[in-house]
Amino acid sequence: MCGFAGFCNFTVDYNEDSSTWYKILQNMNKIQKHRGPDEDGIFLSRFCGMGHVRLSILDLSKGKQPMTRQIGNHISTIVYNGEIYNMPQLRQNLISSGAELTTHSDTEIILTGYLMYGIDFIKQLNGIFAFAIWDESYKILYLCRDRLGVKPLFYTFKSNTLIFSSEIKGILSYPDFKATIDKEGLCEVFGLGPAKTYGKGVFKDVLEVLPGSCLEFKKSSFVVKKYWELESKPHEDNWDTTLEKTRYLVTDAIKMQMLSDVPICTFLSGGIDSSLVTSICNTELKKQNKRLDTYSFDFKNNDKNFKSNFYQPTQDRPYVDIMIQYCSTNHQYLECSNNDLFSYLFKAVDARDLPCMADVEASMLYFCEEVARNHKVALTGECADEIFGGYPWFHKSECFEADCFPWSMDISPRTMLLKDSIMQKLPLYEYSHEAYINTINEVPTLYGEDNIEKRRREISYLNIKWFMQTLLDRMDRTSMYNGLEARVPFADYRIVEYVWNIPWNMKCKNGQVKGLLREAAVEYLPPKILYRRKCPYPKTYDINYEALLKNELINVLNNNSSPLNIFIDINKVKNYINTPTNYSKPFYGQLMAGPQLLAYLLQINYWIEKYNINICL
């Protein structure tokens, strides 16, 4: 797992002032060094420059990047971030076809596959990836991203130059690129955040390569090519076959993603998703006489402060203990204090380059830092809820009737603290609704499907394209900021393709939330875990943490130079923080309620100051 950045312009010759461009690439590497603390490298040719920082996971000694290869007269160079889980089979296939490979890295597999078969070789990859290939022979730059967007890749154009980077900060480090946010970006932050519209980078003129897409840039054209998308078709398998295929796909994905030349670990919450990943990894490691390392996360004194509600009915610790006993893993309980959580709110913005999921993201950043002290690779249970229908909005009747994003049905918490003048300038409701409608119009329909199934398909699509992407971004930035590779087996595209077309009465067998996945996991989990009610990632309920947020927000707003004062009405804030906190009514998702709104506003203020953002209203 790594990071990369670069630029391409067909109207200049970078070799004429190579030392200047080399230094620019060095700086782009430096600002993303957290993604690859082990090695770095630079490639510079007449029309293209690329930098790379490496976190060594496979072929630790020979997988250095940028990597250049030549077959016949065809020569190309790659920078790549990700893991290709079917790499062993692809490697054998390439060798059988005459390829001469000198490493055991997946980087060489992608590049050699491209040289032999062209960019369509990407369709053979099963993994998480983003890469840039500069084809020196044909003078073409390709930017490609995995099917579900697990790995990030941003780009922009400036004076005929295509600039690209794994993280937005790489683009912002390019000379004379000014960080700017206009009305559209502000609508993203205040109307949709911590989500963002896929394909957009929130900063003005910053875009992202869409999941399942490749960009082709050459002297005469710039083309976006989609190589994968969901397809709706009749599900013809009976229950037994559906169960068997689902079990195979899930277990195979988890086993494949154990591929590593360094020890792996798992995140273990005691829920069905992380527990299933843990159990299968544990079973496989036992065959090698190895013991699995696991980690769970919580907040100091949460056993005293926890408040049960609809979204978070139970704590994780008792269920974690059941799994530790069941699997005999080498486990560490990690806890985050109020002070650490507060300070990491701002580090989380540094990691994401945007205001994010407040303390939900800050705590994950803290925990990933702790895990990274001992491991480079962790497997997680992320994405199962989006794919198998685990969230409450898959089941609540009001979500079927609401003409909006089901995880953010009431926009008023987003607007109630804004100045009236700002509300007049920013069409937040209209912007959010348009984003929702645009997505609904993309949903691949199935002829003959009734209205209820059609709506369930729409909600599934919204989750995959929006909610899951927000969580994938959170996982990538918080882990890679600490040089940790967090893998997401449930986001294997084979699982997504198959489960997408399974009817609801099978996904939710006998009315059981995620009933299909639970039945598929029977042989791996004890009953108390198998049928535990959905409970999301933990958050703190400590009123002392909330007091920290309230005091800091008042301090910020009392400072006339604080950029937040442009948007927020201090009298509205004072009235808000003096009312009882509502933990059970989130403004986003399941976790972001009253305290998280305050934290999100603090992140916005920090973000504008830290990135020296020019605001265009």
C-alpha positions in Angstrom: 0.0 0.0 0.0 1.4 3.3 -1.0 0.9 6.8 -2.3 1.8 8.5 -5.5 1.5 11.8 -7.4 2.6 13.4 -10.7 1.9 15.6 -13.6 1.7 15.4 -17.4 1.9 18.2 -20.0 2.5 17.6 -23.8 3.4 21.3 -24.4 6.5 21.4 -22.2 9.8 19.5 -21.9 10.4 18.6 -18.3 14.0 17.5 -19.1 14.9 21.1 -19.9 14.7 22.1 -16.2 14.7 18.7 -14.7 16.1 19.8 -11.3 13.1 22.1 -10.7 10.6 19.4 -11.6 12.5 16.8 -9.6 12.2 19.0 -6.5 8.4 19.4 -7.1 8.0 15.6 -7.3 10.1 15.3 -4.1 7.8 17.7 -2.3 4.7 15.8 -3.6 6.3 12.6 -2.2 7.1 14.3 1.1 3.6 15.5 1.8 2.3 12.0 1.3 5.1 10.2 3.0 2.8 8.8 5.7 1.2 6.6 3.0 4.6 5.0 2.3 7.2 5.4 5.0 9.5 2.5 3.8 10.7 3.8 0.4 10.3 6.5 -2.2 11.2 7.1 -5.8 10.8 9.5 -8.7 10.4 9.1 -12.5 10.8 12.1 -14.9 10.6 12.0 -18.7 10.0 14.7 -21.3 6.2 14.9 -20.9 5.5 13.2 -17.6 6.7 13.1 -14.0 5.7 10.7 -11.2 6.6 10.3 -7.6 5.9 7.3 -5.3 6.1 6.5 -1.6 6.0 2.8 -0.6 4.6 0.8 2.3 6.2 -2.6 1.7 3.8 -5.5 2.0 4.7 -7.8 -0.9 8.3 -8.6 -2.2 9.9 -6.3 0.3 13.2 -6.1 -1.5 12.3 -5.9 -5.2 9.0 -4.1 -5.4 10.4 -0.5 -5.6 8.5 2.1 -7.6 8.2 3.9 -10.0 8.7 0.7 -12.0 9.6 0.6 -15.7 9.4 -2.4 -17.9 9.9 -3.0 -21.6 8.6 -5.8 -23.9 9.9 -5.5 -27.5 9.9 -1.8 -28.3 7.0 -1.1 -25.9 8.2 0.7 -22.7 6.0 2.0 -19.8 6.3 3.1 -16.2 3.8 2.6 -13.3 3.2 4.1 -9.9 0.6 2.1 -8.0 -1.2 2.1 -4.6 -3.1 -1.1 -3.6 -3.1 -4.8 -3.4 -4.0 -7.3 -6.1 -5.4 -10.3 -4.3 -5.5 -12.7 -7.3 -1.8 -11.8 -8.0 -0.5 -15.4 -7.7 -2.9 -16.7 -10.4 -2.3 -13.7 -12.7 1.4 -14.2 -12.3 1.2 -17.8 -13.3 -0.9 -16.8 -16.3 1.5 -14.2 -17.5 4.5 -16.6 -17.2 2.6 -19.2 -19.1 2.1 -16.6 -21.9 5.8 -15.9 -22.1 6.3 -13.1 -19.6 9.7 -12.8 -17.9 9.1 -11.5 -14.4 11.9 -10.4 -12.0 9.9 -9.8 -8.8 7.0 -11.2 -6.8 5.2 -7.9 -6.6 1.8 -7.1 -7.9 3.1 -3.9 -9.3 5.0 -5.8 -11.9 1.9 -8.0 -12.6 -0.2 -4.9 -13.5 2.6 -3.3 -15.7 3.5 -6.5 -17.5 -0.2 -7.3 -18.1 -0.7 -3.8 -19.5 2.3 -4.2 -21.9 1.1 -7.6 -23.1 -2.7 -6.9 -23.3 -3.3 -3.2 -23.0 -5.3 -1.3 -20.5 -8.2 -3.8 -20.6 -6.0 -6.1 -18.5 -7.4 -4.1 -15.6 -10.6 -6.2 -15.9 -8.6 -9.2 -14.7 -7.6 -7.6 -11.4 -9.3 -8.5 -8.2 -8.1 -6.1 -5.6 -8.0 -2.5 -4.3 -6.0 -0.2 -6.4 -5.3 3.1 -8.0 -2.4 3.6 -10.4 -0.9 5.8 -13.1 0.8 4.3 -16.1 2.9 6.4 -18.4 3.3 4.8 -21.8 6.5 6.2 -23.1 6.1 4.5 -26.5 2.7 5.8 -27.3 2.8 9.0 -25.2 -0.3 8.2 -23.2 -1.0 8.6 -19.4 -3.6 6.3 -17.8 -5.1 7.0 -14.4 -7.2 4.0 -13.1 -9.1 3.2 -10.0 -10.6 -0.1 -8.5 -14.2 -1.0 -9.1 -15.6 0.2 -5.7 -13.2 3.1 -5.1 -11.4 1.6 -2.1 -8.2 3.4 -3.0 -8.3 7.2 -3.8 -7.1 9.1 -6.8 -7.6 12.8 -7.4 -6.7 15.1 -10.3 -7.0 18.6 -11.7 -6.0 20.6 -14.8 -3.8 23.7 -14.6 -2.4 25.4 -17.7 -2.6 22.3 -19.9 -1.1 20.2 -17.1 -2.9 17.2 -15.7 -1.9 16.9 -12.0 -2.8 13.8 -10.0 -2.3 12.4 -6.5 -3.5 9.8 -4.1 -4.6 12.5 -1.7 -5.8 16.1 -2.3 -2.8 17.4 -0.4 -0.5 16.3 -3.2 -2.4 18.4 -5.7 -2.4 21.4 -3.3 1.4 21.1 -3.1 1.8 21.7 -6.8 3.3 25.2 -7.4 0.8 28.1 -7.5 -2.2 25.9 -7.0 -4.5 27.9 -4.7 -6.9 26.1 -2.4 -10.3 27.6 -3.2 -13.8 26.7 -2.2 -16.8 28.1 -4.1 -20.6 27.8 -3.5 -20.6 24.3 -4.9 -17.9 23.2 -2.5 -19.7 24.9 0.5 -22.9 23.1 -0.4 -20.9 19.9 -0.3 -19.5 20.7 3.2 -22.7 22.1 4.8 -25.3 20.2 2.8 -23.8 16.7 2.3 -20.8 16.5 4.6 -19.1 14.4 5.8 -20.2 12.7 2.6 -19.3 14.2 -0.8 -20.5 13.7 -4.3 -18.5 11.0 -6.0 -16.2 12.4 -8.6 -15.8 15.7 -6.8 -12.9 16.8 -4.6 -14.9 19.7 -2.8 -12.0 22.1 -3.5 -12.6 24.1 -6.7 -11.3 22.4 -9.8 -10.3 19.2 -7.9 -11.9 16.0 -9.2 -11.5 12.3 -8.4 -11.2 9.4 -10.8 -14.6 7.6 -10.4 -14.6 4.0 -9.1 -14.4 1.5 -11.9 -13.0 4.0 -14.4 -9.8 4.9 -16.3 -8.7 8.3 -17.6 -6.8 8.3 -20.8 -4.8 11.5 -21.4 -2.8 12.1 -24.6 -1.8 15.1 -26.7 -5.0 15.0 -28.7 -7.6 14.0 -26.2 -8.7 13.4 -22.6 -11.2 10.5 -22.3 -12.9 8.8 -19.3 -13.5 5.1 -19.8 -15.8 3.1 -17.5 -14.7 -0.5 -17.3 -17.1 -1.8 -14.6 -20.6 -1.0 -13.2 -23.4 -2.8 -11.5 -25.8 -4.7 -13.7 -29.4 -5.6 -12.7 -30.6 -9.0 -13.8 -32.9 -11.8 -12.6 -31.6 -13.9 -9.7 -32.2 -17.5 -10.8 -30.5 -19.4 -7.9 -32.7 -21.1 -5.3 -32.1 -20.5 -1.5 -29.6 -23.4 -1.1 -27.5 -22.3 -4.1 -27.6 -18.7 -3.1 -26.4 -19.6 0.4 -23.7 -21.8 -0.9 -22.4 -19.2 -3.4 -22.5 -16.4 -0.8 -20.6 -18.5 1.7 -18.0 -19.3 -0.9 -17.6 -15.7 -2.1 -17.2 -14.3 1.4 -14.8 -16.9 2.7 -12.8 -16.8 -0.5 -12.5 -13.0 -0.4 -11.3 -13.1 3.2 -8.7 -15.8 2.5 -7.5 -14.0 -0.6 -7.0 -10.8 1.3 -4.7 -12.5 3.8 -2.0 -12.3 1.1 1.0 -10.6 2.7 4.7 -11.0 3.3 4.2 -9.4 6.7 2.0 -10.5 9.6 -1.7 -9.6 9.5 -4.2 -8.6 12.2 -8.0 -8.0 12.3 -10.2 -5.3 13.8 -12.7 -7.1 16.1 -15.9 -5.3 17.4 -17.9 -8.4 18.3 -20.4 -7.8 15.5 -21.0 -10.4 12.9 -18.9 -8.7 10.2 -15.6 -8.3 11.9 -16.1 -11.5 13.9 -16.6 -13.5 10.6 -13.4 -12.0 9.2 -11.6 -12.8 12.4 -12.9 -16.3 12.6 -11.9 -17.2 9.0 -8.4 -15.6 9.3 -7.9 -17.4 12.6 -8.9 -20.7 11.1 -6.4 -20.2 8.2 -3.5 -19.1 10.5 -4.1 -22.1 12.8 -3.3 -24.4 9.8 0.1 -22.7 9.8 0.5 -23.0 13.6 0.2 -19.2 13.9 -2.0 -17.1 16.3 -4.0 -14.2 15.0 -3.6 -10.7 16.6 -6.9 -8.8 17.1 -7.8 -5.3 18.3 -11.0 -3.8 19.6 -11.7 -0.1 20.2 -13.6 1.9 22.8 -13.4 5.1 24.9 -12.2 5.5 28.4 -15.0 5.2 31.0 -17.6 4.3 28.2 -18.8 1.5 30.5 -20.0 4.2 32.9 -21.2 6.8 30.3 -22.8 4.6 27.7 -26.4 5.4 26.8 -28.3 2.8 24.9 -30.5 4.0 22.0 -32.1 2.7 18.9 -29.0 3.0 16.8 -26.5 1.8 19.4 -28.3 -0.7 21.7 -25.3 -2.4 23.3 -21.6 -2.0 24.0 -19.1 -4.1 22.2 -16.9 -5.4 25.0 -19.0 -8.4 26.1 -19.2 -9.7 22.5 -15.5 -9.1 21.9 -14.8 -11.2 24.9 -16.9 -14.0 23.5 -15.0 -14.0 20.2 -11.6 -13.9 22.0 -12.5 -17.0 23.9 -14.0 -18.6 20.8 -10.9 -18.1 18.6 -8.2 -17.8 21.3 -6.7 -14.8 19.5 -3.9 -12.6 20.9 -6.1 -9.6 21.7 -5.5 -5.9 22.7 -8.2 -3.6 24.0 -7.5 -0.1 22.8 -9.1 3.0 24.5 -9.1 6.6 23.6 -9.2 9.4 26.2 -11.2 12.7 25.9 -8.1 14.7 25.4 -6.7 12.4 22.7 -10.1 12.4 20.9 -10.3 16.1 20.9 -6.8 16.6 19.6 -7.2 14.0 16.9 -10.3 15.8 15.6 -7.9 18.1 13.8 -5.4 15.5 12.8 -8.3 13.7 11.1 -8.8 16.8 8.9 -5.1 16.6 8.0 -5.5 13.0 7.0 -8.7 13.5 4.9 -7.9 17.0 3.6 -11.6 17.8 4.4 -13.9 18.1 7.4 -14.9 14.5 8.1 -16.8 12.3 10.5 -15.8 14.3 13.5 -14.9 12.1 16.5 -16.0 8.9 14.7 -13.1 9.5 12.3 -10.7 11.1 14.9 -11.0 8.0 17.1 -10.3 5.7 14.2 -7.2 7.7 13.3 -6.0 7.3 16.9 -6.7 3.6 17.0 -5.0 3.0 13.6 -1.9 4.8 15.0 -1.9 2.3 17.9 -2.3 -0.7 15.7 0.4 0.5 13.3 2.9 0.2 16.1 2.8 -3.5 15.7 1.3 -4.2 12.2 1.2 -3.1 8.6 -1.9 -5.0 7.5 -5.3 -5.3 9.1 -8.5 -6.9 7.8 -11.8 -5.2 8.7 -15.5 -5.9 8.5 -16.3 -2.7 6.6 -18.9 -2.6 3.8 -21.0 -5.7 4.8 -23.9 -3.5 6.0 -24.1 -1.6 2.7 -24.0 -4.8 0.7 -26.2 -7.1 2.8 -28.7 -4.5 4.0 -27.7 -4.1 7.7 -28.5 -0.4 8.3 -31.8 0.7 9.8 -32.7 2.7 6.7 -33.0 -0.6 4.8 -35.8 -1.6 7.1 -37.7 1.5 8.3 -40.8 2.2 6.3 -40.3 6.0 6.3 -37.2 5.5 4.2 -39.3 4.1 1.4 -41.4 7.2 1.4 -38.7 9.8 1.8 -37.4 11.5 -1.3 -33.9 12.0 0.1 -30.8 10.3 1.4 -32.0 7.9 4.0 -29.1 8.5 6.4 -29.7 12.3 6.4 -33.5 12.7 6.2 -33.7 15.9 8.1 -31.6 18.7 6.8 -32.5 21.2 9.5 -29.6 20.3 11.9 -27.3 21.3 9.0 -28.9 24.7 8.7 -30.1 25.7 12.1 -26.8 27.3 13.2 -26.0 29.1 9.9 -26.5 32.8 9.5 -29.7 33.7 7.6 -27.6 35.6 5.0 -25.6 32.4 4.3 -28.8 30.4 4.0 -29.9 32.8 1.3 -26.6 32.3 -0.6 -26.3 28.5 -0.3 -29.1 26.4 -1.7 -28.3 23.5 0.6 -31.7 21.7 0.3 -31.8 22.0 -3.5 -28.2 20.9 -3.8 -28.6 17.8 -1.6 -31.9 16.9 -3.3 -30.3 17.2 -6.8 -27.4 15.0 -5.8 -29.9 12.4 -4.5 -32.0 12.5 -7.7 -29.0 12.3 -9.9 -28.0 9.1 -8.1 -31.5 7.6 -8.3 -31.5 8.2 -12.0 -28.3 6.1 -12.3 -29.8 3.0 -10.7 -29.8 0.1 -13.1 -33.4 -1.1 -13.2 -34.8 -4.6 -13.7 -37.8 -5.0 -16.0 -40.8 -6.4 -14.2 -39.5 -5.6 -10.7 -42.3 -4.4 -8.3 -42.1 -0.9 -6.7 -41.0 -2.2 -3.3 -38.0 -4.2 -4.7 -37.2 -1.3 -7.0 -37.0 1.0 -4.0 -34.9 -1.5 -2.1 -32.5 -1.6 -5.1 -32.4 2.3 -5.0 -31.5 2.3 -1.3 -28.8 -0.3 -1.9 -27.4 1.7 -4.7 -27.4 4.9 -2.6 -25.5 3.1 0.1 -22.9 1.6 -2.2 -22.3 4.9 -4.0 -22.5 7.3 -1.1 -22.5 5.9 2.5 -20.0 3.1 1.8 -17.7 5.5 0.0 -17.6 7.8 3.0 -16.6 4.9 5.2 -14.0 3.6 2.7 -12.5 7.1 2.5 -12.4 7.2 6.3 -10.7 3.8 6.5 -8.2 4.6 3.9 -7.1 8.0 5.2 -7.1 7.1 8.9 -5.1 3.9 8.3 -2.7 5.2 5.6 -2.0 8.3 7.6 -0.3 5.9 10.0 1.3 3.6 7.4 -1.3 0.9 8.0 -3.0 -1.0 5.3 -6.7 -1.7 6.2 -8.3 -4.2 3.9 -12.1 -4.6 3.3 -12.9 -8.2 2.2 -16.7 -7.5 1.9 -15.9 -5.0 -0.8 -14.7 -7.7 -3.2 -16.5 -6.9 -6.4 -17.6 -10.5 -6.9 -19.6 -10.3 -3.7 -21.1 -6.9 -4.6 -22.1 -8.2 -8.1 -23.8 -11.3 -6.8 -25.6 -9.9 -3.8 -26.8 -6.9 -5.7 -29.3 -9.1 -7.6 -30.4 -11.3 -4.7 -34.0 -10.5 -3.8 -34.8 -9.0 -0.4 -36.6 -12.1 0.9 -33.3 -14.0 0.7 -31.0 -11.2 1.9 -33.4 -10.7 4.9 -34.4 -14.3 5.3 -37.4 -14.7 7.7 -37.2 -11.0 8.5 -33.7 -11.4 10.0 -31.5 -8.4 9.3 -28.6 -9.6 7.1 -30.2 -13.1 7.4 -28.3 -14.4 4.3 -24.9 -13.4 5.7 -25.8 -14.8 9.1 -26.8 -18.2 7.6 -23.6 -18.2 5.6 -21.5 -17.6 8.8 -23.1 -20.4 10.9 -20.1 -22.7 10.9 -17.7 -19.9 11.9 -19.5 -18.1 14.8 -21.1 -18.8 18.1 -24.9 -18.1 18.3 -24.5 -15.0 20.6 -22.4 -13.3 17.9 -24.3 -14.7 14.9 -27.6 -13.2 16.0 -26.4 -10.1 17.8 -28.4 -7.0 16.8 -26.6 -4.5 14.6 -24.5 -2.0 16.6 -22.2 0.5 14.9 -18.7 1.6 15.6 -18.6 3.0 19.2 -18.6 6.6 20.1 -18.1 8.4 23.4 -21.0 9.5 25.6 -18.8 11.4 28.1 -20.3 14.8 28.9 -16.8 16.1 29.7 -15.8 15.5 26.0 -18.9 17.4 25.0 -17.9 20.2 27.3 -14.5 20.4 25.6 -16.3 20.9 22.2 -18.7 23.5 23.5 -16.0 25.6 25.2 -13.8 25.4 22.1 -16.6 26.4 19.7 -17.5 29.4 21.8 -13.8 30.4 21.8 -13.6 30.1 18.1 -16.7 32.1 17.5 -15.5 34.8 19.9 -12.4 35.3 17.8 -13.3 37.7 15.1 -10.6 36.3 12.7 -12.1 32.8 12.8 -13.3 31.8 9.4 -16.3 30.0 10.9 -17.7 33.4 11.8 -18.4 33.9 8.1 -21.1 31.1 8.3 -22.2 30.6 11.8 -24.5 32.7 14.0 -23.0 32.8 17.4 -26.3 33.5 19.2 -27.8 30.4 17.6 -24.9 28.4 18.8 -25.2 29.6 22.3 -28.8 28.7 22.4 -28.1 25.3 20.9 -25.3 24.3 23.4 -27.5 25.3 26.3 -30.2 22.8 25.3 -30.1 19.1 26.3 -28.0 17.0 24.0 -29.9 14.6 21.7 -27.7 11.5 21.2 -30.5 9.4 19.5 -31.2 11.7 16.5 -28.2 11.8 14.2 -27.9 14.4 11.5 -25.8 12.0 9.5 -25.7 8.2 9.7 -26.2 6.5 13.0 -23.5 8.2 15.1 -23.3 11.9 14.2 -25.7 13.6 16.6 -25.4 16.7 18.8 -21.8 16.6 19.9 -20.6 15.5 16.5 -22.2 18.5 14.9 -20.2 20.8 17.2 -17.0 18.8 16.4 -17.8 19.0 12.6 -18.0 22.8 12.8 -14.7 22.9 14.6 -13.2 20.8 11.9 -14.5 23.2 9.2 -12.9 26.2 11.0 -9.6 24.3 11.3 -9.7 23.2 7.7 -10.2 26.6 6.2 -7.4 28.0 8.4 -4.9 25.2 7.9 -5.3 24.9 4.2 -5.5 28.7 3.8 -8.6 28.4 1.7 -9.8 31.2 -0.5 -13.7 31.4 0.0 -15.7 32.4 -3.0 -19.3 33.2 -2.1 
